[in-house]
Amino acid sequence: MYEQKFHSEDISGNSFLVTGGAGFIGSNIVEYLLKSGAGKVRVLDNLSEGLRENVEMFLNNSNYEFVGGSIADYATCLKNCEGIDYVLHQAALGSVPRSIKNPVATNEANVTGFLNMLTAAKDSGIKRFVYASSSSVYGDSPDLPKKEEKIGKPLSPYAVSKVVDELYADVFSRTYKMEVIGLRYFNIFGPRQKPDGPYAAAIPLFMDALLNNKSPFINGDGEQTRDFTFVENAVQANIRALFTKVEDATGKVYNVAVAERISINLLFNTLKKLTASEINPTYREEREGDIRNSLADISKAQKYLEYAPATKVEKGLEITLNWFKTRKPEQV
Ligand SMILES: NC(=O)c1ccc[n+]([C@@H]2O[C@H](COP(=O)([O-])OP(=O)(O)OC[C@H]3O[C@@H](n4cnc5c(N)ncnc54)[C@H](O)[C@@H]3O)[C@@H](O)[C@H]2O)c1
């Protein structure tokens, strides 16, 4: 992946800090930056969810540096912003059910950690701060497609944490004139997303089950819809956000999706076909805090970031499935 470039600048003289870079989306951003000749890519991750293999695959690259540490500690954030031009802030505790079970832990990583990173970036004079928000901020708003300007009431502590992040980012951009951009990811999937653990997402869970002849659970009737987005598109959004020169592009939040929705049942059946499996899912109760339907309007990101999602769901599922079959980390 990442043969295609989403920027035209020479980045060999630039340094990047990717928080959460041992995780799924963060390690994909790292891969893009290193393949594009970034001068320096530093990862700050406490490996609470991230994987050592997502670090090891880059260790031979002399432009890569891994720092084990928590964003919940301000001094760690400040130290790791030293000598950095751009921050891509991905570190957080994901998952709605996890946040319902342990809201304090979610708040510590997603709110305290976020504020620490934002403040450290400000105090270090970072050029631009791009951060991961989430479609969960749309909460109970029934409107479809989702437009950035109208969110609903959050349905979980996780959603609260992302709303608070956006509020802080907005205040920092206005008060301190920082260049900050938020990206509301819609159900990202792709290579290196974990299929195990209690809070795994639907696509890796389904792939893992189908490849191992097990019946996966579907929560509710399976007719809920999502705007599933291949990770390469999320990486593109981050890179375009870092370098956009479009006037007034900073100080805003953007939907990052494909602007197409499919139901969980259709997703399962597509994967069933791709794996030539005979397995059927097991239906169970709907999950608390889940949104019924999700579909993004991406016109704002198209306009200000020149974002153009290149890989559609089916192609993304094929790439991801191939990765799941081998799961061998590539050396970059
Ligand atoms: N995957 C999705 O579909 C999706 C959707 C919406 C938003 N997001 C957001 O995107 C970002 C990346 O998500 P992901 O799917 O790659 O998750 P992930 O769990 O794979 O990656 C997050 C990384 O952050 C690290 N981390 C957690 N707490 C930390 C702390 N206190 N200090 C340092 N590192 C810490 C974890 O170890 C992990 O490596 C998160 O902010 C998440 O909320 C993801």
The ligand as a MOL file (V3000), in Angstrom:
LIG
                    3D

  0  0  0     0  0            999 V3000
M  V30 BEGIN CTAB
M  V30 COUNTS 44 48 0 0 0
M  V30 BEGIN ATOM
M  V30 1 N -10.8300 2.5420 14.1020 0
M  V30 2 C -11.9100 3.2830 13.9210 0
M  V30 3 O -12.8450 2.8850 13.2310 0
M  V30 4 C -12.0390 4.6520 14.5520 0
M  V30 5 C -13.2300 5.3680 14.3700 0
M  V30 6 C -13.3520 6.6300 14.9340 0
M  V30 7 C -12.2920 7.1650 15.6360 0
M  V30 8 N -11.1490 6.4520 15.8300 0 CHG=1
M  V30 9 C -10.0530 7.0760 16.5690 0
M  V30 10 O -8.8580 6.9310 15.8240 0
M  V30 11 C -7.7250 6.8290 16.6950 0
M  V30 12 C -6.9140 5.5830 16.3660 0
M  V30 13 O -7.7590 4.4500 16.5190 0
M  V30 14 P -7.3070 2.9680 16.1620 0
M  V30 15 O -8.4860 2.2770 15.5950 0
M  V30 16 O -6.0370 2.9950 15.4380 0 CHG=-1
M  V30 17 O -7.1140 2.3730 17.6290 0
M  V30 18 P -5.8870 1.5440 18.2630 0
M  V30 19 O -6.3400 1.1010 19.6010 0
M  V30 20 O -5.4050 0.5170 17.3050 0
M  V30 21 O -4.7680 2.6620 18.4130 0
M  V30 22 C -4.7270 3.5740 19.4720 0
M  V30 23 C -3.3320 3.5610 20.0490 0
M  V30 24 O -3.2700 4.4970 21.1280 0
M  V30 25 C -2.4670 3.9200 22.1420 0
M  V30 26 N -2.8300 4.5410 23.4290 0
M  V30 27 C -3.9860 4.4100 24.1340 0
M  V30 28 N -3.9160 5.1180 25.2670 0
M  V30 29 C -2.6830 5.7050 25.2880 0
M  V30 30 C -2.0160 6.5460 26.2070 0
M  V30 31 N -2.5880 6.9210 27.3600 0
M  V30 32 N -0.7630 6.9680 25.9040 0
M  V30 33 C -0.1610 6.5870 24.7530 0
M  V30 34 N -0.7550 5.7840 23.8460 0
M  V30 35 C -1.9950 5.3430 24.1140 0
M  V30 36 C -2.7780 2.4390 22.1040 0
M  V30 37 O -1.7540 1.6270 22.6950 0
M  V30 38 C -2.9140 2.1920 20.6040 0
M  V30 39 O -1.6940 1.7990 20.0260 0
M  V30 40 C -8.3070 6.8760 18.1000 0
M  V30 41 O -8.2630 8.2010 18.5500 0
M  V30 42 C -9.7500 6.4370 17.9130 0
M  V30 43 O -10.5930 6.9400 18.9270 0
M  V30 44 C -11.0000 5.1950 15.2950 0
M  V30 END ATOM
M  V30 BEGIN BOND
M  V30 1 1 1 2
M  V30 2 2 2 3
M  V30 3 1 2 4
M  V30 4 1 4 5
M  V30 5 2 4 44
M  V30 6 2 5 6
M  V30 7 1 6 7
M  V30 8 2 7 8
M  V30 9 1 8 9
M  V30 10 1 8 44
M  V30 11 1 9 10
M  V30 12 1 9 42
M  V30 13 1 10 11
M  V30 14 1 11 12
M  V30 15 1 11 40
M  V30 16 1 12 13
M  V30 17 1 13 14
M  V30 18 2 14 15
M  V30 19 1 14 16
M  V30 20 1 14 17
M  V30 21 1 17 18
M  V30 22 2 18 19
M  V30 23 1 18 20
M  V30 24 1 18 21
M  V30 25 1 21 22
M  V30 26 1 22 23
M  V30 27 1 23 24
M  V30 28 1 23 38
M  V30 29 1 24 25
M  V30 30 1 25 26
M  V30 31 1 25 36
M  V30 32 1 26 27
M  V30 33 1 26 35
M  V30 34 2 27 28
M  V30 35 1 28 29
M  V30 36 1 29 30
M  V30 37 2 29 35
M  V30 38 1 30 31
M  V30 39 2 30 32
M  V30 40 1 32 33
M  V30 41 2 33 34
M  V30 42 1 34 35
M  V30 43 1 36 37
M  V30 44 1 36 38
M  V30 45 1 38 39
M  V30 46 1 40 41
M  V30 47 1 40 42
M  V30 48 1 42 43
M  V30 END BOND
M  V30 END CTAB
M  END
